[in-house]
Amino acid sequence: MLSFGVLIDAVALVLGVLWCKAMFKRWRSDFDEIRDPETVSKCMVIAALWGATCVVLCVVVSTSIGIVRGISAAF
């Protein structure tokens, strides 16, 4: 049954996938920037963004596994 919580979970999942897609498109330029940094603060920002991406990716994967388990339990 659809509820507000399910809607929030679905929106969070879609936003997480979009976040990861955007970050993985720019991984080469970020890697080049970290190898030859202009400033230390720029490297720290890039590292923080990739740290957040790791957390988002873990949440997306665990949510996807939960969805698949829920669907398979229904059958």
Phi, psi and omega in degrees: 000137180284139176216177180296323179296320178294320178297317178297317178298318180294317179295318179296321178295315180295316179295323177295318178295319179295320177300311181297320179299316180294321181288321181288340174291331185255016185294326181292316179293324176294320179296318177297321179294322179289325179292321180235076187285144172279315178222157179290325182295326178294320176296321180294322178294316179297317179296321178294320178297319179287330173296317176296324178296321177298317179295314180298318180297319178297319179293318179297315180294315181293324177293320179295319177297319177297321178294315180295319177296321178295321178291318182290332178287335180288338181262000000 
